[in-house]
Amino acid sequence: MTPEAKIEIRNKIVKGLEKAYEKMILFKKEHKSELVIIQDNKIVKIKL
């Protein structure tokens, strides 16, 4: 596999992850549920 092909696959994966994250945020907002993240090595719940 060429380096260019690896970069292209990586870019597609990152784009897919970004799209999934956006969908998750919209879902959490619609259902008024909390988003759980790690911030400064602590678990943080964010109400949306």
Secondary structure by P-SEA (a helix, b strand, c coil): ccaaaaaaaaaaaaaaaaaaaaaaaaaaaaabbbbbbbcccbbbbbcc
